[in-house]
Amino acid sequence: MAFWSVMWSTSVQTQVAPDVVNRVNAYQVAGSVAGMAVGQALAGPVATLVEPRAFMLVSAVVTAGVVAALLLIKPVRRLGRDPLEAAGQSISVPASSLT
């Protein structure tokens, strides 16, 4: 979770225009909170139906599968630090937002 958080924050800060960064972060937080709540609500009933060891194994396999699927997407694999600067455009950040 910590690794994902750092990678997500870095990607948002380098890939999203400064005027919409807060909106993107708000959607991410809302989605994460909702997703965690759904996962926690479903984990109990599923754990009563499935042996805990099998449940954890399936969870690990699904997680690895999702990571592999994401890495199969070329734009994800080739994500650079700053696509606007690479295209010859620059992002101007007001000095007041740096403090």
C-alpha positions as CSV (number, residue, x, y, z in Angstrom):
1,M,0.0,0.0,0.0
2,A,2.8,2.4,0.8
3,F,4.6,1.7,-2.5
4,W,1.3,2.2,-4.4
5,S,0.6,5.5,-2.6
6,V,4.1,6.9,-3.5
7,M,3.8,5.8,-7.1
8,W,0.3,7.2,-7.5
9,S,1.2,10.5,-5.9
10,T,4.3,10.9,-8.1
11,S,2.3,10.0,-11.3
12,V,-0.5,12.5,-10.5
13,Q,1.9,15.3,-9.7
14,T,3.9,14.7,-12.9
15,Q,1.1,13.7,-15.3
16,V,-1.9,15.8,-14.3
17,A,-2.3,19.5,-15.1
18,P,-1.9,21.6,-11.9
19,D,-5.4,23.1,-12.1
20,V,-7.1,19.7,-11.8
21,V,-4.8,17.9,-9.4
22,N,-7.0,18.4,-6.4
23,R,-10.1,17.1,-8.3
24,V,-8.1,14.0,-9.4
25,N,-7.0,13.4,-5.8
26,A,-10.6,13.8,-4.5
27,Y,-11.9,11.2,-7.0
28,Q,-9.1,8.8,-6.0
29,V,-9.8,9.2,-2.3
30,A,-13.5,8.7,-2.8
31,G,-12.9,5.6,-4.9
32,S,-10.4,4.1,-2.5
33,V,-12.6,4.7,0.5
34,A,-15.6,3.2,-1.2
35,G,-13.5,0.3,-2.5
36,M,-12.1,-0.5,0.9
37,A,-15.5,-0.4,2.5
38,V,-16.9,-2.8,-0.1
39,G,-13.9,-5.1,0.3
40,Q,-14.2,-5.2,4.1
41,A,-18.0,-5.8,3.9
42,L,-17.5,-8.7,1.5
43,A,-14.4,-10.2,3.2
44,G,-16.3,-11.5,6.3
45,P,-19.1,-13.4,4.4
46,V,-16.6,-14.8,1.8
47,A,-14.2,-16.0,4.6
48,T,-17.1,-18.0,6.2
49,L,-17.7,-19.7,2.9
50,V,-14.1,-20.3,1.9
51,E,-11.1,-21.6,3.9
52,P,-9.0,-18.6,5.0
53,R,-5.8,-20.1,3.4
54,A,-7.6,-20.5,0.0
55,F,-9.1,-17.0,0.4
56,M,-5.7,-15.4,0.8
57,L,-4.2,-17.5,-2.0
58,V,-6.9,-16.4,-4.4
59,S,-6.5,-12.8,-3.3
60,A,-2.8,-12.9,-4.0
61,V,-3.4,-14.5,-7.4
62,V,-6.0,-11.9,-8.3
63,T,-3.6,-9.1,-7.2
64,A,-0.7,-10.5,-9.2
65,G,-3.1,-10.8,-12.2
66,V,-4.2,-7.2,-12.0
67,V,-0.6,-6.0,-11.7
68,A,0.4,-8.1,-14.7
69,A,-2.6,-6.8,-16.7
70,L,-1.7,-3.2,-16.0
71,L,1.9,-3.9,-17.0
72,L,0.8,-5.3,-20.3
73,I,-0.6,-1.8,-21.3
74,K,2.2,0.0,-23.2
75,P,1.3,3.5,-22.0
76,V,1.6,2.3,-18.4
77,R,4.9,0.7,-19.0
78,R,6.3,3.7,-20.8
79,L,5.0,6.4,-18.5
80,G,7.5,9.1,-18.4
81,R,8.1,11.8,-15.8
82,D,6.6,14.8,-17.7
83,P,4.9,14.4,-21.0
84,L,4.2,18.1,-21.5
85,E,7.9,19.1,-21.3
86,A,8.8,16.2,-23.6
87,A,6.3,17.7,-26.1
88,G,8.0,21.1,-25.9
89,Q,5.4,22.6,-23.6
90,S,6.1,23.8,-20.1
91,I,4.0,23.8,-17.0
92,S,4.1,27.0,-15.0
93,V,3.5,26.5,-11.4
94,P,2.8,29.7,-9.3
95,A,5.4,30.3,-6.7
96,S,2.7,30.5,-4.0
97,S,1.8,26.8,-4.6
98,L,5.4,25.7,-3.8
99,T,5.3,26.8,-0.2
